[in-house]
Amino acid sequence: MRSVASKLLMAGLLVGVVLGNSGCGKLLKKRPTGTGTTGTSGTTGTTSAIDDADEQLTEKLDEYIKCLNTVSSTVFSSRKQYFTFVPRTGPTGRETFADIFTLQPTAAPNCAAGVAKAKLMPPKDPKLEAAGDDFSRSATELDGLFNQLDKYFENKDFRDDKWAKGKLLHPQLSIAFQNFAKADTNLHAVLDGITKPLAQRTLARIEREEGKKFRFHRKHVLNTERDLVEAADPPGEEDDVDFNLYGAAFTEFEKALDDLRSYGSLHKSELSNQKLAPNWPLADSHFDSFIRASDDYKKFSKDFWRCLRDAPKNTLTPSGKVDVDKMKTCPDGKPLEVQDNVVKKYNEFIRTSNSNQFP
C-alpha cells in the first residue's frame, strides 16, 4: 500500500477560513441567541449558536493542523532519506555514508505545546485529543532520535565505532517510524471527519454573511481541491482510484476555480482598496499567487485524469476502479509519479494558500 495520502497538508482553518488578517477582522460575529422569529429556538438563534460553536471548534482544530503541517511531511521525507542508505534490517557495518533529515528545532516542542493548549480549549473531544497526544508524543520521540543520528552521521562516528551506535538506535528508530505513521494516519482521519462538515458549514456561513465574493470563492476552491486530491489518492487502505469520482471532482474544482477567476477579473480593484481588503496592500499579489498555484495543481491533476482515462482493461478492479500499481505507462509519465505529482502540487498549493491570504 502507498502511504502518500498520509503526507497531505491541510489548509489552515483559523487563518485561512475564519480570519481575514492574521488574527483580526473575524467573519463570525457574536450574536445573542434567541433572536430568531420563533423565539429562543428560532432559526437565527440556532444558527448563531452553531456559528459560535464552529468558531470555537475552528480555533481548537488549528493547533492540530499546525502540528501536522510542520512535522508530518518532514518525518516521512526523513524516513525515506534514512532508508536510502541503511537497510530496513539495520546497518550491516559496511555502509560508508548515511544521512537523515531533522525537524526544525522548534517543530516538536511547538507541536507538544499546541496539543496541550488545544486540550484545554472547547469543545471537548476525547478522540481528537487522544489522537493529538499520540501524534505529539511520536514526533517528540523521533525528534530526539533524529538529532542523535544526525550528529552521528555528520561526524562520521560510525567509522570509529564500526556502526555500534547505529545498530543500537536502528530498532528504536524503526519502531518510532511505525508508531508515527499510525499516529499520523489516525490524526488525519479524525481531523478529516471533523473538518469536512465544518468546511461546508463555513462555506454556507460565508455566503450567508457576505454573499459569493472573494472569501466564498476562495473557500470553495479549497474545498474542491481537497476533494480532488483525496479522489486521486484515497486515504486509508483503499488504493484503487475511481475514475468517475475523480472526473467529477476535477469538474467541480475546475468550475470553482473559474468562478474565482471570473469574480476576480470583475472585482480585483477591491483587493487594492484598504477599506475592503483586510490584507491590503498584499491582497492583490496574494490573489495572483493563489491563482497560479491553483493553475499549477490543475495542470498536474489533468495529467492524472488522462492517465486514468487511458488505463488498460487489465488494470481495472471488479468494481471498475483503476489499480494504478498495475499501470505501466501514462501519456505524461510513469503512473505512480503522475499520481504522486498531484499530491505534491496540492501540498505546494496549500503552503501558498496558507501564506497568501487575500480576501
N, C-alpha and C positions, 0 to 999 in steps of 0.2 A: 504493500500500500504506500502511496505517496503521501507525504505529510505537509505539502506546500500550504494547504489551507490554514494550518495552524500558525503560519507566519504572517497572516494577513494583518495589516494595520487597521485600526479603527478610527473613524472620524471623531475628532474631539467634540464631545457633546456640549460641554459647558461654553467653550469659546466659540465653536463653530455653529451652534444652533441657538442657544439662548441669549448669549451676549453679543452685542454689536461692536464693542470696542474694548476688548481685553479687560472686562470687569465693570464696564459702565453701560448705561443705556439698555436696561433689560427690556426684552419684548413683553414678558409677563408682568402684569401689574396686579398687586394685591387688591382684591375687591371684597367687600363684605358679603358673606354668604347670606342666602335668603333674600336676594334682591330680584328674583325672577317673578314672572307674572302670577305664579301659583304659590307664592309664599316661600318659606324656607326650603321646601323641597322642589322649588321651581327649576326650570331648565337653566336659567342663568346662574342661579346659586349653585346648582350641581356642577355646572361647567366650571365655575370659578374654583370650587373645591378640587376638582380634578386637575385644573391648571396649577394650583398651588402645590398639590401633591407631586405632580410631574416636575415642578421646579426643584423641589427638594430631592427627588429621585435623580434628576439630571446632575445636580451638584455632587451627589454621592458616587454616581457611576463614573464621573470624570476622573476620580482618583484611580480607579482600577484601569481605566483606559490609558491613562498616562503611564502606568506601570507596564502594561503590555507594549505600548509603542516605544518605550525607552529600553526595554530589556529583551523582549521575545526574539526579534529578528537577529540581534547580535548573538544571542545564545545559539541559535540554530546555525548561524554562519560560523561561529567558533567550533561547534561540533563537526561541521563539515571540514573546516581547516585542520583540526586536530587529526581526524581520521584519514586525512590525505597523506599524512606522514607516519602515523602509528597504526599498526594493525588492530582490528577490533578485539583480538585476543590479547593484546598488550604488546609492549616493546619486546623485540627479540634480543636487544642489546647490540644489534649490528647497525641500527639507524645512525646516520651521520648528520641528520638535521631534523628538526621538528619545530612546529610553530602553533600558536593558539591565540585567538583574539580575546581581549579582555573587555569587560564592561567599562563604561565611563566611571570614574571614581565615585561619583555621587548617585549613580543609577540605582544600585541595590539599596543603599540607605534611604534614598528618597522614596523608593517604592515601598519599603517597610513602613516609613513614616506616613505615607499616603494611605496605605491599607489600614494602619492603626487609627488614623484620623477618620477614615470612612466608616469604620465600625461604630463610631460614636454618633454618626450622622443619621438622621431619619431618612427614609423609613427602615426599620429593622428588616433584615433579610438574611437569616442564618445560612442559607445555601450559598448566597453570593459572598458573604463574609468568610465562610469556611474556604471557599474556592480561592479568595484573595489571600488568605493566610497561607494556604498551600503553595500558591504561586510565589509569594514573597519569600517564604522560607526556602523554597527550592532555588530561587535566584540568589539569595544570600549565601547559600552553601556553594553554589557554583562560583560566585564572585571570589570567595576565598581560594578555591582550587585553581581558578584561572590565574590569580595573582601569583600563587606559588609556582605554577608551571611556567608562566611567562618569564619569571626571573631565572628559573632552572634552564629554560631553553635559550634565553638571551645570553646568559653567562656561559652556556655550553658546559654546564656542570655534569651533564651525562657522560662527558668524556673522561671525567675524573672518577665517578663512582660506578662506571660501567652500567648506567641506567638503573641503579638500585632504587633511587627515589622515584624515578618514572614508573618502574614496575610496581612500587608500593602505592602510588597515587592512582594508577590506571583503573583498578577496580572501583575505587571510590568515585572517580570521575564518570565512569560508565554508568554506574547506578544513579548518580546525580543527574546525568543527562536523561536517563529514563524517567526519573521522578519529575524532572522539569517538563518533559514532553507531555506527561499525563496531566500535570497541573495546568499547563498552558492550554491544552485541549479542553479541559474542564472549565477553566475560567472563560475561554472564548464561547463555549456552549451556553454557559449560564448567562453571560452578557448578551449573547445573541437572542436568547429567549426574552430578555427584558427590553433591549434597545430597539428591536424591530417594531413591536407595537408602539413603543414610545416615539419612534421616528414618524410613524403615521399620525399619531395624535399631535405631534409637534407641527407637522405639515398642515393639518387641519386647523390648528390654532393660529398659525401664521396667516393662513388665508382668511380666517375669521377676523383677526386683529388688523391686518394690513391690506388684504387682498393679494392678488397674484402679481407681486412686484419682485424686486431683486432677491429679497430674502426667501420668498416662496420658491422661486425658480432654482436658486442655488441649492436649497434643501432637497428639492425634487430630483435634481441631478445626483446629489449624494446618495439618495435612497435607491435610485435606479442603477447607479454604478455598483453599489454593493450587491444588489440582486443579481446583476450580470456576472460579477466575479465569482459569486457563490454557485451560479449555474455552470460556470466554466470549470470550477474545481470544487465539487461538492464537499462540504465539511463532513466529518465523521468517517465511518467505514466505507461509505459509498464512493467509489472512484469513477464509475461509468457516467458519461455525460449524456443528458437528454437533449438531443439536438433541437427538438421543437421548443422545449423550455428555454434553452439558450437563445434561440432565434427570437422568441417573444420578448425575452429580457433585453436583448440587443435593440429591438424595435422601440421598446419603452424608453430605454436610455437615450437613443438617438433623438426621439421626439422631445424628451425633456431638455436635452442639450440645445436642440433647435429652438425651443421655446425661450430658453435663457438668452440665446444669441439674438433672437428677434427682439425680445424686450430690451436687451442692452443696446441694440442699434437705434432704438427709438428714444431711449431714456438715459443714455450714458452720461448726459450732461448732469444728471442728478449726482453722479459719483464725484463730480468736481465741485459740488456745492457743499460748503462746510456745514450748512444747516440741515442738509438732507442726508449726508453720508457720514456716519459716526467715525469711519476710518479715514476720513479726509486728513491729509492730502494724498494718501496712498491707495485709496479705494479704486481709483481709475486703473492704475497699473496692476493692482491685485486682481481685478476682474480679468484683465488680459492674461495674466499668469494662469488663472483658473481655467480659462477657455483653452489656452494652449495645452495645459496638462490633460484636460478632458479630450481634446482632439487627438493627442498622442495615444491616450488609452483607447480611444475609439478605433484608431488605425490597427492596433495590435489585436483588439477584440474582433475586428472584422477579419483579420488574418485567420484567427482560430475558427470563426464561423465558416470560412471557406474550407478549412481543414475538416471540420465535422461534416459539412455538406458533401464532400468528396470521399467520405470514409467508405472503404470497400465493404461488401456484404459480410465477409468473414470476420469483421471487427464488431459486428452488431450482436448484442446480447439478446436472449429470448424476449426481453421486454422492449427491444428496439433501441436501447441506448447504445452509445459508442464506447467501446473499450479502447481508450487511447493507447494503452500499453501495447496493443496488438497492431497498431498502425506503424507502417514503415516510412512513409513519406507524406508530406503536405506540400501544396503549391508554394508556401512561404517558409519552408524549413522543416526540421525534424519535429514530428508531432508533439513530443513532450516538451521540447524547447519552446515551441509556439504557445503551448498551454501555459508554461511557466512564465512566459513574457507577459501574459495577461495579468497574472498576479503581481509581477514586478512593476508593471506600469500602473496598476491600481495602487500599489504602495507608494509609488512616486507621486501619484495624483493626491493621495491622502496627505502626504507630507506638504505638498504645495497648498492644498486646501486649508490645512490646519495653521499654516504660517502666512496665509494670504487672505485675510478676511476683507470683504468688500462691501457688503450691504450695511 
